[in-house]
Amino acid sequence: MAVSRDAPDTGLASAPARPYARAMLSDVEIAQSVTPRPIVEIAEKLGISADKLYPYGRDKAKIDLSVMDEPPRGNSDIKKKLILVSAITPTRAGEGKTTTTIGLGQAFSQLGQSVCLALREPSLGPCMGMKGGATGGGYSQVIPMESINLHFTGDLHAVTAAHNLLAAALDNRIHFDDDLKIDPRRVRWRRVMDMNDRSLRDAIIGLGGVNQGVPRETGFDITAASEVMAMLCLAENFDDLRTRINRTLVAFTIDKRPVTAGEIGVTGAMLALLKDAMMPNLVQTLEGTPALVHGGPFANIAHGCNSLVATRMAMHLADWTITEAGFGFDLGAEKFFDIKCAGAGLDTAAVVLVATVRALKLHGGCPYSELDTPDVAALERGLPNLAKHIENIGHFTEIPIICLNRFASDTEEEIAAVRHFCETNGTPMAVSDHFTRGGEGALDLARTVIDKCEKSQKTFTPLYDWEDKVESKISSVAKKIYGAREILYTKQAKRALKQVYRLGYGNLPICIAKTQSSLSDDPKLLGRPRDFELTVRDVHINAGAGFLVVMTGDILRMPGLPRRPNAEQMDVVDGKIVGLR
């Protein structure tokens, strides 16, 4: 994305002058124009002493988990507040959920509030592929942008290594035909890598003779879909992570007995690889607001939230914690509430729902090539998608605050149409220009959030009880959140459900893997689909993570690269990374 509008200076981190030049600036150019403050200064804002930091250079550091044993920081007279940022159904027109989260955090800082962000780590797959990085955009970014989007502190590599160690150890057991008697045809544990690579979705390994292992079918998932990633992000602490790894279902024996990771014997080695990865990463926004960036499960194939440890640490260190849940509310936010909050006892003080005029027009049937042309009628046709997400938030007894993330092409008439819709529905709304103006552009949004939190406090209600039957839990999400009329099960899904009940996993919450592009399981159905059938094609047991992955539609756990991937635009020129977005 690029910036071309002028806006006043609000004081970026150690920047000699805010680069609101009339020339078009890319996100990476904006990020590189700012000199980050020393990370020890950012830590001081949260009351973290230098001896609790493990620096990675001057601009990022890991935080020792022992800070949670110290007294809470911030104002002891107020209740800690957790703000969730979600969005309407995403389109290629863009919603800017991460950008909004960061801009809102910067606005809280400008209002003198004690605030800390809790964000997910980007995956190299989308970064090198089509979606781009996940550090925000314009003047609402976390920095160092290049580092966070690429290798960062190595957390995703550690997850990849730990996951693949278990895969290698399991195949080693099969090769030596030990007392476990694992059936090569019933191995569930695939390998992972942090890159989009369609060629590795399915593979045959062990070829080349008796010394090369036992030939069998397997494949690769992307690291963001790894169950190790989910376990890392849901674990309460290191001991809980150990328990989760040990109970992970990885295979079956010849007589169909389940085999857990604990029986393979490498849990300790996996924990050694994950030791540093368990610690949250501290960085900053362009304006110096503290941010914990930690964990990165996708929301369309996993639970889509940053780590529980980072969320709790942010709440421990600041009065306000602002976090996000991936993709639209129907995916990341539903799982945030029904898996993360229900399991960990968290509750939100407010939910911010991000929408854009462009996305609403696309949902209303406006061609992508004409989104810059004013079209109030198309926008109004797209409003049912916004209405459905407002309704969905209500299922959790929450009242949303609508953030209209403003684009340069938005007209006053289009903005007025959205405002009228929100007023008619009794939903607070604020127009935000944080992309171009940073925290200052989100001040109205921040004030609206604070006002809502002061006037109303409700305890969220989960959509279902974990003890409900699996089919009932699927029905609750599919019918109430997606709007499905009926749920269909393939023969494979029915067999999988029988196995779920036979093995005693029926009381786990569900994590539905579904396209992010539609409320339905058909990515072509925009707006608010009605009277559709949702097809469940399989159910995977993620015993370590503690949920069942319900596979729908044509969702894949290993994406592919587009015809012209972002990686083709990247380079290093005069020591600087260019082309990253």
C-alpha positions in Angstrom: 0.0 0.0 0.0 1.1 3.6 -0.5 0.4 6.9 1.2 -0.1 10.2 -0.6 -2.1 12.4 1.9 -0.6 15.0 4.2 -1.3 14.9 7.9 0.1 16.5 11.1 3.1 15.2 13.0 2.5 13.3 16.2 6.0 12.3 17.0 7.3 9.0 15.6 9.9 7.0 17.4 13.2 8.9 17.0 12.2 10.1 13.5 13.8 13.5 12.5 10.6 14.4 10.6 7.5 12.5 9.8 7.8 11.5 6.1 4.4 12.7 4.9 6.0 13.8 1.7 3.7 14.1 -1.3 5.7 11.3 -3.0 4.1 7.9 -2.7 5.7 5.8 0.1 5.4 2.1 0.5 5.0 0.5 3.9 8.6 -0.7 4.0 9.8 2.8 3.1 7.8 4.3 5.9 9.1 1.7 8.3 12.7 2.3 7.3 12.3 6.0 7.6 11.9 5.6 11.4 14.7 4.8 13.8 13.2 2.6 16.5 13.7 3.6 20.1 16.0 1.2 22.1 13.9 -1.7 23.2 14.9 -1.1 26.8 13.0 2.2 26.7 9.9 0.5 25.4 10.3 -2.1 28.2 10.5 0.7 30.7 7.1 1.9 29.6 5.7 -1.4 30.8 7.8 -1.5 34.0 10.0 -4.3 32.7 13.6 -4.2 34.0 16.5 -4.9 31.7 17.4 -8.1 33.5 14.0 -9.6 32.3 14.9 -9.0 28.6 16.7 -11.2 26.1 17.6 -8.6 23.4 17.7 -9.5 19.7 19.7 -6.4 18.6 18.5 -2.9 19.8 14.9 -3.0 18.6 13.4 -6.3 19.8 13.6 -8.6 22.7 12.1 -11.6 24.4 10.6 -11.2 27.8 11.3 -13.6 30.6 8.2 -15.4 31.8 9.1 -14.5 35.4 7.7 -11.0 34.9 4.3 -12.6 35.5 5.4 -13.4 39.1 5.8 -9.7 39.8 3.0 -7.4 40.9 0.8 -6.1 38.0 1.8 -2.8 36.4 -0.4 0.1 35.5 -3.2 1.7 37.5 -4.1 -0.7 40.4 -7.4 1.1 40.9 -8.9 0.1 37.6 -9.9 -3.3 36.1 -7.6 -4.5 33.3 -9.4 -4.3 30.0 -9.1 -6.5 26.9 -10.2 -5.1 23.6 -10.7 -7.4 20.6 -10.4 -6.2 17.0 -12.1 -8.2 14.3 -13.6 -7.5 10.9 -16.3 -8.1 8.4 -15.7 -10.9 5.8 -12.4 -10.0 4.2 -12.1 -9.2 0.5 -9.1 -8.3 -1.7 -10.4 -4.7 -1.3 -8.9 -4.7 2.2 -10.2 -4.1 5.7 -7.0 -3.4 7.6 -7.7 -5.2 10.8 -4.0 -5.3 12.0 -3.5 -1.8 10.9 -6.5 -0.7 12.9 -5.3 -2.6 16.0 -2.0 -0.8 15.8 -3.5 2.6 15.0 -6.0 2.2 17.9 -3.1 1.3 20.3 -1.2 4.4 19.2 -4.3 6.6 19.8 -4.6 5.1 23.3 -1.0 6.1 23.9 -1.7 9.7 22.7 -4.6 9.9 25.1 -2.2 9.0 27.9 -3.5 5.5 28.5 -1.4 2.6 29.7 -1.7 0.2 26.7 0.0 -2.8 25.2 -0.8 -4.6 21.9 -0.9 -8.4 21.6 -0.5 -9.5 17.9 0.2 -12.6 16.0 3.5 -13.3 14.2 3.5 -13.3 10.4 4.1 -16.4 8.4 6.7 -16.4 5.6 4.1 -18.2 3.4 1.7 -15.3 2.8 4.6 -12.8 3.0 6.3 -14.4 0.1 3.1 -15.3 -1.6 0.1 -13.0 -2.2 -1.3 -11.6 1.0 1.9 -9.9 2.1 3.2 -9.3 5.7 1.3 -8.8 8.9 2.8 -5.8 10.6 0.1 -3.2 9.7 0.4 -0.5 7.1 1.0 3.2 6.4 1.6 5.0 9.7 0.1 2.3 11.8 2.8 -0.4 11.8 4.9 -2.4 14.2 8.7 -2.2 13.7 11.2 -3.4 12.7 8.8 -4.3 9.9 11.3 -6.3 7.8 12.5 -8.4 10.7 9.1 -9.2 12.1 7.8 -10.3 8.6 10.9 -12.4 7.9 12.9 -14.4 10.5 12.1 -12.2 13.5 13.3 -14.1 16.7 13.0 -17.5 15.1 9.8 -18.6 16.8 8.3 -20.1 13.6 11.5 -21.9 12.8 11.5 -23.4 16.3 7.9 -24.6 15.9 8.9 -26.1 12.5 11.9 -27.9 14.0 10.0 -29.2 17.0 7.2 -30.5 14.8 9.5 -32.2 12.4 11.6 -33.7 15.1 8.5 -35.6 16.3 7.8 -36.6 12.7 11.4 -37.9 12.3 11.3 -39.8 15.6 8.0 -41.4 14.7 9.3 -42.6 11.4 12.4 -43.8 13.1 10.3 -46.0 15.4 8.6 -47.5 12.4 11.9 -48.1 10.7 13.3 -50.1 13.6 9.9 -51.9 14.2 10.0 -51.4 17.9 7.5 -52.5 20.5 4.9 -49.8 19.6 4.0 -51.6 16.4 2.9 -48.4 14.6 0.9 -49.0 11.5 2.6 -46.9 8.7 -0.8 -46.6 7.0 -2.3 -44.9 10.1 0.3 -42.2 10.8 -1.5 -38.9 11.4 1.5 -36.6 12.0 2.6 -34.9 8.9 5.6 -32.5 8.4 5.5 -28.7 8.2 7.4 -25.8 6.7 6.9 -22.1 6.8 6.4 -21.5 3.1 3.6 -21.9 0.6 4.5 -25.0 -1.5 1.7 -26.9 -3.2 4.1 -29.6 -4.5 4.5 -30.9 -0.9 0.9 -31.2 0.0 1.1 -34.9 -0.7 4.3 -37.0 -0.8 5.7 -40.5 -0.6 8.6 -40.9 1.7 11.0 -43.8 2.6 11.9 -44.7 -1.0 15.3 -46.0 -1.9 15.7 -49.3 -0.2 15.6 -50.9 3.3 18.0 -48.4 4.8 15.9 -45.4 3.8 12.9 -46.0 6.1 9.5 -47.5 5.4 7.7 -46.2 2.3 4.4 -44.5 3.1 2.1 -41.6 2.1 2.4 -38.3 4.0 2.7 -34.6 3.2 3.4 -31.1 4.5 1.3 -28.5 6.1 2.3 -24.9 6.6 3.8 -24.1 10.0 0.9 -21.8 10.9 -1.3 -24.9 10.7 1.0 -27.0 12.9 -0.6 -28.4 16.0 2.7 -27.5 17.8 1.9 -23.9 16.9 -1.6 -24.2 18.4 -0.2 -25.8 21.5 2.4 -23.1 22.0 -0.4 -20.4 21.6 -2.9 -22.1 24.0 -0.5 -23.3 26.7 -0.8 -21.7 30.1 2.9 -22.2 30.9 5.8 -24.5 30.1 4.4 -27.4 32.2 1.1 -27.1 30.3 3.0 -27.2 27.0 4.7 -30.4 28.1 1.3 -32.0 29.0 -0.2 -30.9 25.6 2.7 -32.4 23.6 2.6 -35.7 25.5 -1.1 -36.2 24.9 -1.0 -35.4 21.2 -2.4 -38.1 19.0 0.2 -39.0 16.3 -0.6 -42.5 15.0 -2.3 -45.8 15.5 -0.9 -49.3 16.0 -1.5 -52.3 13.9 -4.3 -53.2 16.2 -5.7 -49.6 16.0 -4.6 -48.5 19.5 -3.9 -44.7 19.6 -0.3 -43.6 19.9 0.6 -40.3 21.6 3.6 -38.1 21.2 4.6 -38.9 24.8 5.2 -42.5 23.7 7.6 -41.5 21.0 10.0 -40.1 23.7 11.1 -36.8 22.3 8.9 -34.4 24.3 11.9 -33.1 26.2 13.9 -32.4 23.1 10.8 -30.6 21.6 10.6 -28.5 24.7 14.3 -27.7 24.4 13.7 -26.4 20.9 10.6 -24.4 22.0 12.2 -23.0 25.2 12.9 -19.5 23.8 9.9 -19.6 21.5 7.6 -19.7 24.6 8.7 -16.2 25.6 6.7 -13.3 24.1 8.5 -10.9 21.8 8.5 -7.2 22.6 8.6 -4.6 19.8 7.1 -1.2 19.2 4.8 0.7 16.8 6.0 3.6 14.7 5.0 5.9 17.5 6.7 3.9 20.3 3.6 2.0 21.7 4.7 -1.4 23.2 3.6 -4.5 21.3 3.9 -8.2 22.1 4.1 -10.1 18.8 3.9 -13.8 19.6 2.5 -16.9 18.0 1.0 -17.2 14.5 -1.8 -19.8 13.9 -4.0 -19.0 10.9 -7.7 -18.5 11.5 -9.1 -20.4 8.6 -7.2 -23.6 9.5 -6.4 -23.0 13.2 -7.7 -20.8 16.0 -6.2 -17.5 14.7 -5.0 -15.8 17.8 -1.7 -14.7 19.3 -0.4 -16.7 22.3 -2.4 -16.9 25.6 0.9 -16.2 27.4 1.4 -12.9 25.5 -2.2 -11.8 26.0 -2.0 -12.4 29.7 1.4 -10.7 29.9 0.1 -7.6 28.1 -2.8 -7.5 30.6 -0.4 -7.9 33.5 1.8 -5.0 32.2 -0.8 -2.5 31.1 -4.3 -1.2 31.9 -5.5 -1.8 28.3 -4.6 -4.7 26.0 -5.6 -4.5 22.4 -5.5 -7.8 20.4 -7.0 -9.1 17.2 -8.4 -12.4 15.8 -7.6 -13.4 12.3 -9.9 -12.9 9.2 -13.6 -12.1 9.8 -15.5 -12.4 13.0 -17.0 -15.7 11.8 -13.5 -17.3 11.9 -10.9 -15.8 14.2 -13.2 -14.1 16.7 -15.6 -17.0 17.1 -12.6 -19.2 17.9 -11.1 -16.5 20.1 -14.2 -16.6 22.3 -15.2 -20.3 22.1 -11.7 -21.8 22.4 -9.3 -19.2 23.8 -11.5 -17.2 26.2 -13.7 -20.2 27.2 -10.6 -22.3 27.9 -8.5 -19.6 29.7 -11.2 -17.6 31.5 -10.6 -14.4 29.5 -13.3 -11.8 28.8 -13.4 -8.7 26.6 -14.4 -5.2 27.5 -15.2 -4.2 23.9 -15.2 -5.6 20.4 -14.1 -3.4 17.5 -15.4 -4.5 14.1 -13.5 -3.1 11.1 -15.2 -2.4 7.8 -14.4 -0.4 4.7 -16.5 1.3 2.1 -14.5 -0.6 -0.6 -15.2 -4.0 1.0 -18.9 -3.3 1.5 -19.2 -2.2 -2.1 -17.5 -5.4 -3.2 -19.9 -7.4 -1.1 -22.7 -5.5 -2.8 -21.7 -6.6 -6.2 -19.5 -3.7 -7.3 -16.7 -4.9 -9.7 -13.2 -4.6 -8.1 -12.1 -2.4 -11.0 -14.8 0.2 -10.1 -14.4 0.4 -6.3 -12.9 3.9 -6.5 -16.1 5.1 -8.2 -18.7 6.4 -5.8 -21.6 3.9 -5.5 -23.9 4.3 -2.5 -26.3 1.7 -3.9 -23.6 -1.0 -4.1 -22.5 -0.1 -0.6 -26.0 -0.5 0.8 -26.4 -3.9 -0.9 -23.2 -4.9 0.9 -24.4 -3.8 4.4 -26.1 -7.1 5.2 -22.6 -8.6 5.6 -21.9 -6.0 8.3 -25.3 -6.6 9.8 -24.6 -10.3 10.1 -21.3 -9.7 11.9 -23.0 -7.3 14.3 -25.6 -10.1 14.9 -22.8 -12.6 15.4 -21.1 -10.5 18.1 -24.4 -10.3 19.8 -24.5 -14.1 20.1 -21.6 -13.7 22.6 -23.6 -10.9 24.5 -21.1 -8.3 23.2 -21.9 -4.9 21.6 -19.5 -4.0 18.8 -18.0 -0.7 17.9 -17.8 -0.2 14.2 -14.5 1.2 12.9 -14.9 2.5 9.3 -11.3 2.3 8.1 -11.2 5.3 5.7 -9.7 5.1 2.2 -8.9 8.1 0.0 -11.6 7.1 -2.5 -14.4 7.1 0.2 -17.0 9.8 -0.4 -19.0 11.7 2.3 -22.2 10.2 0.9 -20.9 6.6 1.3 -19.6 7.3 4.8 -23.0 8.8 5.7 -24.7 5.7 4.5 -22.7 3.5 6.8 -23.2 6.0 9.7 -26.9 6.0 9.2 -27.0 2.2 9.1 -25.1 2.0 12.4 -27.3 4.7 14.1 -30.4 2.8 13.0 -29.0 -0.4 14.5 -27.9 1.3 17.7 -24.3 0.5 17.1 -21.5 2.9 18.0 -19.3 3.9 15.0 -16.2 5.9 14.4 -14.4 6.8 11.1 -10.7 6.2 11.5 -7.8 7.5 9.3 -5.0 5.7 11.1 -3.3 4.4 7.9 -2.4 7.9 6.8 -2.4 9.8 10.2 -1.2 7.1 12.7 -2.6 7.3 16.2 -4.0 10.8 15.6 -6.3 9.4 12.9 -7.7 6.9 15.4 -8.4 9.3 18.3 -12.2 9.3 17.7 -12.2 5.5 17.6 -10.2 5.3 20.9 -12.5 7.7 22.6 -15.6 5.8 21.4 -14.0 2.5 22.8 -13.2 4.1 26.2 -16.7 5.6 26.4 -18.3 2.3 25.6 -16.2 0.5 28.2 -17.1 3.0 30.9 -20.8 2.8 30.2 -21.2 -1.0 29.6 -19.6 -4.1 30.9 -20.9 -7.5 30.1 -19.6 -11.0 30.6 -19.3 -12.8 27.3 -21.4 -16.0 26.8 -19.8 -18.9 24.8 -21.8 -20.1 21.8 -21.9 -23.7 23.0 -20.9 -25.9 25.9 -17.8 -28.0 25.4 -19.7 -31.0 26.7 -22.3 -30.7 23.9 -22.2 -33.4 21.2 -19.8 -32.6 18.4 -22.6 -32.4 15.8 -24.4 -29.9 18.1 -21.4 -27.7 18.4 -20.9 -27.7 14.6 -24.5 -26.9 14.1 -24.3 -24.0 16.6 -21.5 -22.3 14.7 -22.7 -23.1 11.2 -26.3 -22.0 11.7 -25.9 -19.1 14.2 -22.6 -17.6 13.0 -22.4 -18.6 9.3 -26.2 -18.7 8.6 -26.2 -22.2 7.2 -29.6 -23.9 6.7 -28.2 -27.5 6.9 -25.0 -29.3 7.7 -24.0 -32.2 5.5 -21.4 -34.9 6.4 -19.3 -36.9 3.9 -18.7 -40.6 4.6 -15.2 -39.7 5.7 -16.5 -37.1 8.2 -19.0 -39.7 9.6 -16.2 -42.2 10.1 -14.0 -39.6 11.7 -16.8 -38.6 14.2 -17.2 -42.3 15.2 -13.5 -42.3 16.0 -13.8 -39.1 18.0 -16.4 -40.6 20.2 -14.7 -44.0 20.5 -11.4 -42.3 21.7 -13.2 -40.0 24.1 -12.6 -36.7 22.4 -16.2 -35.6 22.0 -15.9 -32.9 24.8 -13.3 -30.8 22.9 -14.3 -27.5 21.4 -14.4 -27.2 17.6 -12.1 -25.3 15.3 -13.9 -25.1 11.9 -11.5 -24.8 8.9 -13.4 -22.7 6.4 -12.7 -20.2 3.6 -12.2 -16.7 4.9 -13.7 -15.2 1.8 -17.3 -15.9 2.6 -19.6 -16.6 5.6 -20.4 -19.9 3.8 -18.0 -22.6 2.8 -18.1 -21.3 -0.8 -15.6 -18.5 -1.4 -17.7 -17.1 -4.3 -20.7 -16.3 -2.1 -20.1 -12.7 -0.9 -22.4 -10.5 1.1 -24.7 -12.4 3.5 -25.4 -15.9 2.0 -28.6 -17.5 3.2 -30.3 -20.9 2.9 -27.0 -22.7 2.1 -25.7 -26.1 3.0 -22.3 -26.4 4.7 -20.4 -29.7 4.0 -18.1 -31.2 6.6 -15.7 -33.4 4.8 -13.4 -34.6 7.7 -12.7 -34.1 11.4 -9.2 -34.1 12.8 -8.3 -34.7 16.4 -5.9 -32.1 17.8 -5.6 -33.6 21.3 -2.6 -31.6 22.2 -4.1 -28.3 21.1 -7.3 -29.3 22.8 -9.8 -29.0 19.9 -11.3 -30.8 16.9 -10.5 -29.4 13.5 -13.6 -29.6 11.4 -12.6 -29.5 7.7 -15.1 -27.9 5.3 -15.2 -26.9 1.6 -11.9 -27.1 -0.3 -9.8 -25.5 2.5 -6.1 -26.5 2.4 -3.5 -26.7 5.2 -0.7 -26.0 2.7 -1.3 -22.9 0.5 0.3 -22.5 -2.9 2.1 -19.5 -4.4 0.3 -17.3 -6.9 1.4 -16.9 -10.5 3.4 -13.8 -9.5 4.4 -14.2 -5.9 5.5 -11.2 -3.7 8.9 -12.9 -3.5 9.6 -11.8 -7.1 9.5 -8.2 -6.0 11.9 -8.4 -3.1 15.6 -7.6 -3.1 18.3 -6.1 -1.1 19.6 -2.7 -2.4 22.4 -0.8 -0.7 21.9 -3.0 2.4 18.1 -2.3 2.6 15.3 -4.8 1.9 13.0 -3.5 -0.8 9.7 -4.8 -2.2 8.5 -6.2 1.1 4.8 -5.4 1.8 
